[in-house]
């Protein structure tokens, strides 16, 4: 059975095919304006499992996940809680929190995490192309995409363009040819009304200002939608295989990405659009603006990475999921069943009662059934819920075998252990066999994270910051040595 996925563009579950063995995967990343919460991490987890499953199927994966570090929500935090007195400083602070959350959740690293601030030239080039081709127009120093020039506008969200509400703030309407047109480039820096909407309380007398860049239309800032098109085309080319994001981004963000990308290149932008369901708590979507969130850091501190990942694996990516004390308790129970089965099977394999000639046909059939059921579930639109059920059934089979008494079937137990490791660890990203719930691995990941940040600071010419990060690591007992192949460290 081959992999099939539900393509939002067609509305159908389609067989997944690519031109070669490399899959180009783009994931809509975060605006680094707050600490990441479990709602954000749900997309991370399912994108991570998709990445892992594609590799299990034999593909190589070029995974790109953007970072929006230019945004009014970031500007709104300037000067708050010691975050910094500029937009880059605030973004840098929250980006560290985001990357720490990703490492703490045992996510595979993307090939690159491109930042908007590093791709302004590419964004301006894309906007210029759209203007030259007649798909965009300048108005008072801003540039807008003319949705009437793109015949397929509305196809992703299945909407009639003539019936759409206006896009953007009300003050843009007088500048636009059509209410549905959207901004590619905004003049005069940050929109104060957007800051007021994000802040709690009244606007200060002199609101903070964000970064601006020179452009053919005057100083300004990129629009939200254009950034993903520019960054995905920079790092993955004009056509990508899979674009993944939250369901709440279908319109207008992803609809606008299609329009501006395909209008500029004349090529299909994305072959498969995969959209994640939302995480809810107390009947509402988890959201930073609503304040009804649990941060990734707090969840990891309370439950550990294995329970958090097991929780997410309780629902397929396309469906909504509810976070509550009850659902987390269920996740703890499921993880404990898997952990105990794995550890007991390992102990039995390594014990004197395991016999190479003992043969428990029921256990061996359970292993085969688990492998078949897991693969079938994952190939059926990444049905992690059914795949998890298959692993839990194997856990039950292992304990039935052990409870029956010695001699133990060594080969059956070994195959059980291998199945837990292949599907539980390699595909689901769980961490078996650690009494510290992955703390040692997390420490190494955090050191690598700091070294990644140090490398980024050096590339940006911020040598003082890079030196300070190395000094901080050494003060914690981490020896860092720069080599021609990159930095190496020892704990």
Legacy VTK file of the C-alpha trace (Angstrom):
# vtk DataFile Version 3.0
C-alpha trace
ASCII
DATASET POLYDATA
POINTS 491 float
0.000 0.000 0.000
1.364 3.423 -0.956
0.975 6.686 0.921
-2.123 8.758 0.274
-2.854 12.181 1.746
-5.798 14.564 1.757
-5.029 17.473 -0.563
-6.913 20.589 0.518
-6.782 21.954 -3.027
-8.789 19.067 -4.478
-10.599 18.069 -1.308
-9.737 14.447 -2.077
-7.443 11.848 -0.588
-4.829 11.353 -3.286
-2.008 8.873 -3.844
1.263 10.630 -3.067
3.720 10.601 -5.967
6.857 12.638 -6.628
9.188 12.977 -9.584
12.231 11.656 -7.717
13.216 10.311 -4.312
13.559 13.749 -2.697
10.436 15.329 -1.186
10.340 19.120 -0.943
8.467 19.982 2.268
7.609 23.517 3.388
6.015 24.124 6.790
4.474 27.461 7.732
6.464 28.441 10.806
5.808 30.819 13.656
5.740 34.549 14.041
8.233 34.869 16.882
6.162 37.251 18.981
5.419 35.000 21.974
6.696 31.868 23.654
5.484 28.828 21.685
2.477 26.993 23.097
0.985 23.554 22.566
-1.256 24.826 19.776
1.821 25.772 17.765
3.543 22.515 18.656
0.711 20.392 17.262
1.706 21.419 13.735
5.363 20.834 14.589
4.624 17.316 15.795
2.598 16.263 12.771
5.085 17.813 10.345
7.819 15.929 12.191
5.944 12.615 11.929
5.295 13.265 8.225
9.027 13.885 7.747
9.903 10.700 9.628
7.360 8.585 7.750
8.563 9.805 4.374
12.080 8.779 5.345
10.780 5.378 6.483
9.253 4.970 3.017
12.671 5.597 1.475
12.444 9.254 0.494
14.949 11.909 1.385
13.253 15.042 2.719
14.313 18.642 2.197
12.363 20.266 5.014
12.136 24.068 5.237
10.260 25.882 7.996
10.148 29.661 7.943
10.515 32.109 10.821
8.500 35.322 10.648
10.692 37.802 12.499
9.184 40.942 10.935
5.663 41.559 12.156
3.548 44.108 14.016
2.974 41.626 16.831
6.713 41.589 17.446
6.890 45.367 17.396
4.152 45.492 20.031
6.520 43.821 22.524
9.394 46.294 22.146
10.497 47.433 25.582
8.411 44.862 27.449
9.846 42.539 30.089
13.395 43.334 29.108
12.947 41.764 25.669
14.870 44.535 23.930
14.422 47.963 22.414
14.130 46.927 18.768
12.164 44.536 16.593
15.210 42.296 15.889
16.010 42.068 19.611
12.471 40.976 20.518
12.376 38.472 17.647
15.768 37.073 18.679
14.551 36.533 22.236
11.433 34.642 21.205
13.269 32.704 18.496
15.486 31.196 21.187
12.336 30.070 22.997
10.919 28.554 19.792
14.077 26.616 18.950
14.397 25.368 22.536
10.810 24.092 22.345
11.517 22.302 19.079
14.577 20.588 20.492
12.747 19.707 23.698
10.036 17.972 21.671
12.634 15.813 19.891
11.795 17.179 16.446
13.994 16.379 13.485
15.774 19.529 12.393
14.621 21.233 9.233
17.247 21.804 6.567
16.903 25.537 7.157
14.753 27.934 9.186
14.738 30.981 6.868
13.942 34.347 8.436
11.992 37.146 6.777
14.619 39.705 7.798
17.252 37.784 5.805
15.137 37.571 2.642
14.083 41.162 2.022
15.972 41.276 -1.293
14.168 38.159 -2.542
10.827 39.568 -1.406
11.428 42.845 -3.242
12.467 40.942 -6.384
9.242 38.909 -6.268
7.109 42.019 -5.786
8.889 43.751 -8.671
8.175 40.756 -10.905
4.476 40.862 -10.031
4.316 44.607 -10.756
6.092 44.177 -14.088
3.693 41.389 -15.093
0.615 43.458 -14.248
-0.448 41.366 -11.260
0.392 44.067 -8.700
0.320 47.848 -8.492
1.855 50.624 -6.389
-0.328 52.959 -4.358
1.044 55.640 -2.015
4.294 53.751 -1.564
2.584 50.432 -0.894
2.158 47.572 -3.366
-0.963 45.415 -3.646
-1.721 42.181 -5.500
-4.676 42.539 -7.878
-6.712 39.391 -7.258
-8.738 39.914 -10.444
-5.650 39.108 -12.518
-5.428 35.541 -11.167
-8.218 33.349 -12.528
-7.877 30.577 -9.922
-8.098 32.866 -6.906
-10.302 31.217 -4.277
-9.689 27.630 -5.451
-7.889 26.489 -2.294
-10.533 27.802 0.097
-13.357 27.009 -2.360
-14.673 30.576 -2.326
-16.010 32.977 -4.938
-13.609 35.964 -5.054
-16.463 38.393 -5.703
-18.118 37.412 -2.428
-15.046 37.733 -0.197
-14.755 40.284 2.574
-12.103 43.021 2.228
-8.560 42.027 3.160
-6.385 44.140 5.423
-7.218 47.061 7.731
-9.910 49.566 6.783
-7.393 52.345 6.115
-6.046 50.348 3.151
-9.345 50.377 1.274
-8.828 53.827 -0.241
-5.444 52.701 -1.638
-6.685 49.505 -3.303
-8.375 48.865 -6.628
-10.498 46.093 -5.147
-11.361 45.409 -1.482
-10.039 41.833 -1.783
-6.573 42.911 -2.976
-3.815 42.210 -0.446
-0.597 43.965 0.499
2.751 42.793 -0.848
4.707 45.795 0.457
3.587 48.337 3.048
4.886 51.894 3.150
5.698 53.929 6.256
6.707 51.156 8.602
4.367 49.569 11.109
0.620 50.068 11.152
-0.163 51.548 14.614
-3.660 50.052 14.617
-2.173 46.564 14.371
-0.015 47.270 17.413
-3.018 48.594 19.333
-4.968 45.437 18.500
-2.183 43.213 19.819
-1.360 45.186 22.957
-3.341 45.029 26.172
-4.366 48.507 27.237
-4.104 51.899 25.520
-1.442 52.804 22.977
1.548 54.726 24.342
1.943 58.345 23.268
4.807 57.325 20.982
4.187 53.767 19.780
7.242 51.610 19.034
8.393 51.380 15.454
9.605 48.413 13.489
12.357 47.973 10.930
11.967 49.436 7.454
13.871 48.749 4.252
14.439 50.753 1.082
12.575 49.561 -1.995
11.692 50.834 -5.482
8.486 52.222 -3.931
10.135 53.902 -0.966
10.888 52.722 2.583
8.583 50.077 3.949
8.055 46.518 5.134
6.986 43.282 3.439
3.412 42.074 3.599
2.730 38.914 5.562
1.785 36.613 2.690
4.623 37.372 0.281
7.322 36.231 2.675
6.461 32.511 2.433
6.453 32.562 -1.360
9.841 34.274 -1.480
11.440 31.988 1.108
10.014 28.723 -0.218
11.115 29.556 -3.779
14.563 30.593 -2.528
15.179 27.321 -0.712
12.961 24.794 -2.537
12.381 26.170 -6.034
9.267 27.274 -7.893
7.289 24.051 -7.288
7.266 22.147 -4.003
5.749 18.792 -3.151
4.077 19.403 0.210
3.060 22.615 1.949
1.843 22.074 5.505
0.184 24.518 7.886
-2.710 25.045 10.229
-6.255 24.928 8.887
-6.749 28.539 9.960
-4.165 29.577 7.331
-6.074 28.236 4.306
-7.551 31.689 3.770
-6.200 34.210 3.266
-2.566 33.243 3.807
-2.216 30.118 1.684
-4.714 31.314 -0.905
-2.589 34.412 -1.362
0.610 32.372 -1.515
-0.760 30.416 -4.459
-1.878 33.541 -6.302
1.354 35.504 -5.985
3.631 32.487 -6.573
1.879 31.075 -9.634
1.261 34.533 -11.087
4.989 35.252 -10.863
6.317 31.939 -12.181
3.559 30.451 -14.310
4.266 27.143 -12.543
2.264 25.053 -10.093
3.287 26.239 -6.636
2.375 23.218 -4.465
1.376 19.680 -5.420
-0.130 18.664 -2.058
-1.605 21.041 0.521
-1.881 19.438 3.987
-3.710 21.317 6.723
-3.586 20.548 10.403
-6.609 20.651 12.693
-6.604 22.987 15.676
-5.888 22.373 19.343
-8.768 23.388 21.592
-9.069 23.965 25.295
-12.284 24.746 27.158
-14.140 24.751 23.851
-11.951 27.395 22.189
-8.924 27.356 19.916
-5.703 27.649 21.909
-4.335 31.092 21.138
-1.786 33.534 22.491
-4.261 36.379 22.039
-6.923 34.582 24.100
-4.463 33.722 26.858
-5.835 30.154 27.070
-2.544 28.462 26.314
0.020 26.167 27.888
3.572 26.882 26.775
5.708 24.113 25.349
8.270 24.682 28.092
5.675 24.291 30.852
4.191 21.156 29.288
7.600 19.535 28.911
8.487 20.397 32.485
5.250 18.876 33.814
4.805 15.830 31.565
8.041 15.161 29.682
8.532 14.829 25.953
7.150 11.294 25.653
3.781 12.080 27.217
3.403 15.279 25.184
4.187 13.480 21.940
1.891 10.589 22.900
-0.896 13.087 23.491
-0.566 14.517 19.978
-0.442 11.014 18.515
-3.925 10.398 19.877
-5.591 12.277 17.010
-5.001 12.377 13.252
-3.488 15.583 11.918
-6.603 16.756 10.052
-8.945 16.525 13.044
-9.190 18.984 15.926
-7.891 17.876 19.312
-8.822 18.831 22.867
-6.288 19.515 25.599
-7.510 18.821 29.121
-6.407 17.149 32.324
-8.277 14.027 31.206
-6.687 13.821 27.746
-3.220 14.323 29.213
-3.888 11.623 31.821
-4.892 9.257 29.007
-1.665 10.104 27.185
0.336 9.312 30.327
-1.367 5.935 30.585
-0.703 5.094 26.920
2.939 6.075 27.187
3.333 4.046 30.385
1.904 0.967 28.621
4.350 1.347 25.752
7.312 2.096 28.016
6.690 -0.857 30.319
6.207 -3.256 27.415
9.433 -2.103 25.797
11.490 -2.225 28.996
10.056 -5.590 30.042
10.744 -7.050 26.592
14.329 -5.759 26.673
14.854 -7.175 30.173
13.432 -10.559 29.125
15.638 -10.679 26.027
18.694 -9.992 28.164
17.708 -12.454 30.884
18.554 -16.106 31.371
14.982 -17.264 30.732
14.941 -16.273 27.042
15.238 -19.329 24.804
16.236 -19.374 21.154
14.168 -22.505 20.566
11.080 -21.313 22.419
8.381 -20.383 19.939
5.302 -18.311 20.839
3.372 -18.163 17.586
0.846 -15.744 19.076
3.557 -13.198 19.941
5.177 -13.482 16.519
1.810 -13.087 14.800
1.142 -10.016 16.966
4.431 -8.478 15.818
3.588 -9.097 12.169
0.062 -7.759 12.646
1.376 -4.629 14.350
3.806 -3.890 11.572
1.136 -4.383 8.922
-1.508 -2.357 10.783
0.928 0.468 11.541
2.036 0.781 7.924
-1.537 0.620 6.659
-2.648 3.337 9.085
0.232 5.671 8.305
-0.198 5.270 4.567
-3.880 6.076 5.010
-3.480 9.859 5.315
-1.042 9.566 8.247
-3.593 8.085 10.631
-1.430 8.255 13.747
-4.325 7.350 16.021
-4.749 3.919 14.415
-0.997 3.463 14.190
-0.696 4.152 17.924
-3.447 1.600 18.564
-1.348 -0.987 16.715
1.634 -0.324 18.999
-0.560 -0.562 22.099
-1.874 -3.921 20.909
1.703 -5.132 20.600
2.347 -3.926 24.162
-0.560 -6.112 25.314
0.774 -9.086 23.359
4.212 -8.697 24.944
2.759 -8.737 28.442
0.527 -11.732 27.673
3.656 -13.586 26.596
5.634 -12.578 29.676
2.732 -13.299 32.036
2.509 -16.842 30.636
5.840 -17.616 32.289
9.174 -18.938 31.123
10.750 -19.933 28.858
10.491 -16.714 26.880
10.558 -16.611 23.082
13.782 -14.706 22.427
13.171 -14.132 18.713
9.598 -12.988 19.287
10.679 -10.559 21.992
13.578 -9.260 19.921
11.231 -8.559 17.014
8.880 -6.792 19.432
11.714 -4.571 20.655
12.744 -3.798 17.083
9.153 -2.905 16.212
8.879 -0.494 19.155
12.171 1.093 18.152
11.393 1.338 14.436
7.865 2.702 14.758
7.845 4.168 18.261
11.242 5.844 18.134
12.107 6.350 14.472
8.615 7.274 13.236
6.787 8.588 16.316
9.861 10.186 17.876
9.340 8.619 21.300
12.331 7.917 23.498
12.391 4.422 24.968
14.935 3.140 27.441
15.768 6.436 29.183
15.202 6.788 32.913
15.606 10.568 32.638
12.923 10.950 29.942
15.520 12.115 27.465
17.237 14.680 29.690
20.752 13.743 28.513
19.720 13.942 24.858
17.971 17.238 25.556
21.141 18.687 27.123
23.114 17.863 23.961
20.341 19.280 21.785
20.340 22.511 23.790
24.109 22.866 23.396
23.729 22.347 19.643
20.966 24.948 19.653
23.258 27.502 21.311
25.983 26.681 18.786
23.499 27.185 15.945
22.605 30.589 17.382
26.317 31.381 17.740
26.898 30.500 14.085
23.991 32.731 13.060
25.419 35.626 15.064
28.825 35.149 13.419
27.246 35.072 9.955
25.436 38.312 10.769
28.709 39.921 11.887
27.700 40.033 15.570
31.004 38.650 16.834
30.619 40.030 20.349
27.325 38.140 20.781
28.882 34.972 19.342
31.818 35.195 21.734
29.462 35.770 24.642
27.501 32.606 23.793
30.701 30.553 23.700
31.783 32.035 27.030
28.400 31.163 28.557
28.738 27.553 27.400
32.239 27.248 28.779
31.085 28.712 32.088
28.594 25.819 32.248
31.371 23.284 31.665
30.877 22.794 27.918
34.186 22.776 26.028
33.821 24.165 22.497
36.435 23.725 19.776
36.113 25.309 16.343
37.241 22.965 13.573
37.219 23.206 9.749
34.144 20.931 9.814
32.343 23.146 12.325
32.265 23.488 16.112
32.663 20.412 18.300
31.825 20.208 21.982
32.141 17.946 24.970
30.031 17.965 28.148
LINES 1 492
491 0 1 2 3 4 5 6 7 8 9 10 11 12 13 14 15 16 17 18 19 20 21 22 23 24 25 26 27 28 29 30 31 32 33 34 35 36 37 38 39 40 41 42 43 44 45 46 47 48 49 50 51 52 53 54 55 56 57 58 59 60 61 62 63 64 65 66 67 68 69 70 71 72 73 74 75 76 77 78 79 80 81 82 83 84 85 86 87 88 89 90 91 92 93 94 95 96 97 98 99 100 101 102 103 104 105 106 107 108 109 110 111 112 113 114 115 116 117 118 119 120 121 122 123 124 125 126 127 128 129 130 131 132 133 134 135 136 137 138 139 140 141 142 143 144 145 146 147 148 149 150 151 152 153 154 155 156 157 158 159 160 161 162 163 164 165 166 167 168 169 170 171 172 173 174 175 176 177 178 179 180 181 182 183 184 185 186 187 188 189 190 191 192 193 194 195 196 197 198 199 200 201 202 203 204 205 206 207 208 209 210 211 212 213 214 215 216 217 218 219 220 221 222 223 224 225 226 227 228 229 230 231 232 233 234 235 236 237 238 239 240 241 242 243 244 245 246 247 248 249 250 251 252 253 254 255 256 257 258 259 260 261 262 263 264 265 266 267 268 269 270 271 272 273 274 275 276 277 278 279 280 281 282 283 284 285 286 287 288 289 290 291 292 293 294 295 296 297 298 299 300 301 302 303 304 305 306 307 308 309 310 311 312 313 314 315 316 317 318 319 320 321 322 323 324 325 326 327 328 329 330 331 332 333 334 335 336 337 338 339 340 341 342 343 344 345 346 347 348 349 350 351 352 353 354 355 356 357 358 359 360 361 362 363 364 365 366 367 368 369 370 371 372 373 374 375 376 377 378 379 380 381 382 383 384 385 386 387 388 389 390 391 392 393 394 395 396 397 398 399 400 401 402 403 404 405 406 407 408 409 410 411 412 413 414 415 416 417 418 419 420 421 422 423 424 425 426 427 428 429 430 431 432 433 434 435 436 437 438 439 440 441 442 443 444 445 446 447 448 449 450 451 452 453 454 455 456 457 458 459 460 461 462 463 464 465 466 467 468 469 470 471 472 473 474 475 476 477 478 479 480 481 482 483 484 485 486 487 488 489 490
